[in-house]
């Protein structure tokens, strides 16, 4: 199956009207997937007053605005919400979308939003422990409709998730760039595994680690769909090229290998490199303000080359 192309845009530094414009255009153009992200502050943080919409509400608006594309979040920070509550929200969005919802979860990383919104900031190991506990609850409620779980962080007693999702299975995506524990969690709990802003080589390396963990768990690795998010820095003209290069220069060095940049042909070639490394999905990640000309050039000149869309 050909690689499926999606759009990923954080609900930050942009009006809801422009977000809905983006979602509608992506939906009608035939993108397979559209997702938001889950932050309380725009990131990177410049000032706290920069606009940033909340993730569950934004995903709900996305579902209501679109008709065809899969709709998701990459990734909800599971530590911000009780996992049973998040399961209920996901099922509600699934009904609103007619069975198109996808649920991505991770352990979070932006320290300022943790501390300033009252969540503390546990060490990464403790955050990953809590993520694993929460995934036990999420999987039970989404996949079986009932959960009983007693752990250090969550005590769930006979919770029932009704109604059930519209679709037969509302998939859970695990995301992150961790080299060891994240692939193990993906192999244990995930229906999908998404890597943000990595090179094609790193993408392949991390997926091999997922496969290795699947072998240990006696799980078929083909049960886990693999996708990647890449910064969208394509350009349609000289003005767009200058803007894209400025955007790349401001990125953390660790993200600069995970960028789609250049002309339509160059971007197509870069997508092909990830497809050859086993990517089943690839999401172009937009940072507002949206370069509408570059997006339209992608829709007209790149998207049709990948029949999976």
N, C-alpha and C positions, 0 to 999 in steps of 0.2 A: 504494500500500500504506500502511496506517495505521502510525503511529509505534509502535515496539516498546519496551516499558517493561521496564527492568531494575533490579536492586539492586546497589549497590556498597558494600562495607563493609570497611574495613581491619581486619586481624586484630590489633587493639591494644586495650588497656584492656577486655578482655572474655575470659571463659573459653572454652575450646574447646567446652564443653557448650552455652553460649549461642550461640556462632557456629553450631554445628550446628542448634540450634533455629531460628535465623534462616534458615539455608539451606533447611531442610526446609519451613518455612512459606512461604518465597518460591517454592520449587519447586512445592509442591502448589497454591499460589494461582494459578499460571499466568504468573508473570513470565517473560519471554523470556530474560533474561540474569542471571547472578549473577557478581560478580567480587570479587577481593581486591586489595590493593596490596602493594608490595614495599619494605619499610623494615626496618631493623634496630632503630630506635628509634620509639616512638610519637611522632607529631608533631601539633601543635607540642610540642617537648620541654619537659617540666616537670622531670622527673628521670629519670636514665638507668635507674632500676630499674622504671619503668612497663612493664607487660608488652607485648610485641610479638612475634608469631609470624613465622617466616621464610616468604617468599612462595611458593617452589616447593612446600614441604611443605604450606602452607595451601591452595594451589590443588589439590593432590592430595587432601587431605581433603575439599575442596568437591566434587570430582568423585565421590568415593566416597560422599558423603552424599546426593547428588541423583540424579534419574532423568531429568528432561526438559529443564531449562533449559540454555542455552549456558553454559559455565563458562570464566572467563578471569582475567587479571590486568591491571590498568591502573595503572601500567605496570611491567613488570620493568625495572630499571636494567641495561642491557646491559653496563655497565662492571664489574658485580659478578661476572659469570660468563662464561667462554669461550662464544661464540655457538654453537659446535658442541655443547658440553655442554647448553646451553639447548634446542637443537633436539631432542636426545635426550630430555630431560625432557618437552618438550611432546608429543612423539609417545607417550611412555609414558602421560601423562595422557589423551591422546586415546583410547588403547586402554582405559584404566580407565573412561572416561566413555561408551564406546560411540560415539565420534565426535562429541563435543560441545565439544571444546577450542577456544579462541581465544587467540592469543598477542599480548599488547600489550608494546611495548618503547619505552623512552625513554633519555635521557642522564643522568637523575638530577639532583638539585638540593640535597639536604640535606647541607650541608658536614660537620656533626659526624659523621654516620655514615660518610662517606667516610674522613675522617682517622682516626677512632678505630678503625675496623676495618681500617686498613692500605692503603687505596686511594689515599692522597693526595687532592688535590682539583684536578684540572686545570682550567684556564680553560674557559669554556663553549664556545669555538670548538674546543678540543682534544677536549672530551667529545663534541661533535657529530661531529667527524671520526671518532672511534672508533666512534660509533654507526653511521655510514654504512658503515664497513668491516665491522662486525659484521652489518649487514643484508645485505650481499652473501653472507655465509656462511649466515645463517639462510635466506634465500630459496632458495639453491641446495639446501641439505639438505632443507628442508621441501617444496619444490615439485618438485625433480627427484631427490632421494635421494642426491646426490653433490656434493662441493664441492672445488674447488682454488682457493686464493686466497693471494696474497702481498701483504701491505701493511705499513704501518709498525707496526701493532698486532697483527695476526694473520697467521700463516703456516699455512695448512691445505693438506695434501698428500694428495689422493685420499681424503678422508673419505667414508664411506658411512653413510647413515642407514637402518638396517633394524631393525625392520620399518618399512614405510611407514605413514603415518597411516590410521586407519580411514576417515575421510571423504575425499572426492576431493581436497579442498584445505583444509589447515589454514591459516586466514587469519592474517595478520600485521597488527596494528593499530599505527599511529604515534600518539603522543599528545603534547600540550603546548599551550602558549599563545603560543609564539613566532610573530611576525607574518610572517617571511620564510623563514628556513631550514627551520623545522618544516613548513610547507606544501609546500616543495619536496621535502623528504625523503618526506613522505606521498605526493606525486604520483609519486615515483620508485619507492618500495618498497612502499607500503601497499596492503593490501586493505581497510583501514578506517582512518578518521581520527577520533580522539576528542579533544574539547576539554573541559578541566575548569573548571567554575565561571566561566563567561563569560556575559555578557548575550546576549540573542537577536541583537542587532545585531552584537556582536563575533563570535558564532558565524557569522553570514552573511558578515561581512567576511573572516574567515579561510578560509572555504570558497570564496569567490571567488578567493582567492589560490591555493588548491589547483587550482581549475579553470584558472586562468591558466597555472600550471606544467604541467598536463596538456596544454594546447594546445601549449606549446613542445615537450613530449616526444612529441607526437602519440599521446597515450593518451586513451582514452575516460574522462571523469571519472565516468561512471556505474559504472565498475568498482570505485570506492572508496566504501564505505558510510560515512555520516557520523553520528556520535553525540555526545552531550554528557552530562557528569556534572554534577548540580546538588545542592547541599546540601539535605538533606531537613529542613525546619523547619515542616512541617504540624503542626497541633494538633487534638486532639479535644475539649479542654475547657480551662477557664481555667488549670489547673495546667500543662497542656502548652503553652499560649500563653506563659506566663511563662518556662518553661524554654527554649522556642524563641527568644524574643527575647533572652534572656541569651546563648544560643549565637551568635546573629547578631552581637551586640555584641562578642563576643570574636574574631570572624573578621578576618583582614587586610582592609583596605579594598578591595583588588583582587578579593577573592572575594565581596563583598557583593552584587554584581549577579548572581551565579550561584547564587541561592537560590530554592527553592520554599518559599513561606511562606504561612500563612493557613489558611483552611478548605478543605474538599474542593472546593468550587466555585471558590475563588480559585486553588487549585493546578491544577485542571483548566484554567482559563483560561490560566495561565502555561505549562503544557505545550503548549497550542494555539499560543501565540506561537512557540515553537521549531519546532513542526511546520510552521507556515506559512513559516518560514525554511529549510525543507528538511531538518530533522533526521529521520533515519530511525530513530534509537534515542535513548532518553533514560533515563539511569540515576539513580535516587534514591540519593544518597550518605549513608549513615548514619554518625554519629559516636557510638560507645558512650558512656554507657549508652543502649541502644535504648529509645525511647518506643514500647512495644509497642501501646499504645492508638492512637497516631497511625498506626502502621504498619497496624493492623487497619482503621482507618477508611479509609486509602488503598486497601487491598485491596477493601473493600466498596463504596466510593463513588467512587473515581477509576479504578482499573484497568479495570473493565468498560466505561468510556466510550471506551477506546482498543482497538479490536478487534485491533490488531497485538500488544498486550500486550508 
